[in-house]
Amino acid sequence: MQDNEISLDLYTDEEVQQGIQEIFQHEKFMAGMKAFLPQKLFEHIVNVKDNVKSIYDFQANITKPFLTTIQEISISNLSVSGLENLNKDDKYLFISNHRDIVLDSAYLNLLLFENQISTSQIAIGDNLMKNRASEILFLINKSFVVKREGTPRELYAHSIELANYIQRMIFEKIDSVWIAQREGRAKDGNDQTQPGLLKMISLSGGKMLKEHFQSLKVVPVSISYEFDPTGLLKTQEYLNKKNDPNFKKSFKEDLNNMLLGIRGKKGKVHFNFGKPLNEELEVLDSAKNGKQKLEFLTKIIDRSIHTNYQLNPINYVAYDWLHDSTVFSNKYSFEENEKYTQFFQDQISQLSEKEKDDGRQYLLAMYANPVKNANQYED
């Protein structure tokens, strides 16, 4: 394959067992899995691995038990709304906000799986494919690669191929596709769709941008976590970049973020599936040019994600504390205010003295930005 092709194709059912056997021959992977997973889950995976013959088998017998265990460990309540907006016979382009490296798409697929809706393919950055074991796991779990490094020509060629691939998956009703609304996570909690992402998706649609996105059956998805287990790491990364503009996380740091995000305390987690965008896109006809059409489309997706985001008392506490106000004091009790204030203080106390002021602002904004975003649509 050439460099500009999607060189990490999904596994077919026939390749799944071969991939599993390769993973379980990695001693470091086995040792890490045994140390990371509860013993009962580890033993279950070892016992069933040889009987997994397809992607469905893998999702049913390994992915689902894994996510169920993580849910028991780290999530107080996992809920979903909007599934009535989906037709089981159709395929969709799910565009969602992005907070957790692994779990956003994993739990979205689990919720689809549990409601007898076919799971989606997952677009992931090539920065997560630098380890053979993680590469195999992602591919078996229906992931395909979005290249982030290369020459402008290589990246453009890859974007065209990626757009055509997404279109084919949906037009031919092969699979739905999940993609984050922006490259990387919204580490500051400010969920904003990147026009560049939509421009990439539009490359397979010619000049008929409105009709193209209507045909892709775009479904905005809002994902909310009561607690972000990687919040302190994200804050420290922000501070590191502020002190050193050239700071860049290593793959090992990405892996640590991934593992903490999986096992760390998340509290309430909610997924909302919006309505497929159709009539809302008629406004694109009033745009002056292609650039403005993409801007209109960006705002439509953002509005759905912002207004369907499930806000928790912690978000309102963070907003009021950040702005030294009581604007949303009716959204939380005295006890909740005390609990969440202590939570933030405990997080901030782990920063160095010279970083605490900037760190406090960033951490609070991470939780307050969803309130700001949702509130902008109120009359």
Secondary structure, 3 states (H helix, E strand, C coil): CCCCCCCCCCCCHHHHHHHHHHHCCCHHHHHHHHHHCCHHHHHHHHHHHHHCCCHHHHHHHHHHHHHHHHHHHHEEEEEEECHHHCCCCCCCEEEECCCCCCHHHHHHHHHHHHCCCCCEEEEEEHHHCCCHHHHHHHHHCCEEEECCCCCHHHHHHHHHHHHHHHHHHHHCCCCEEEEECCCCCCCCCCCCCCHHHHHHHHCCCCCCHHHHHHHCCEEEEEEEECCCCCHHHHHHHHHHHHHCCCCCCCHHHHHHHHHHHHHCCCEEEEEEECCCCCHHHHHHHHCCCHHHHHHHHHHHHHHHHHHCCCCCHHHHHHHHHHCCCCCCHHHCCHHHHHHHHHHHHHHHCCCCHHHHHHHHHHHHHHHHHHHHHHHCCCC
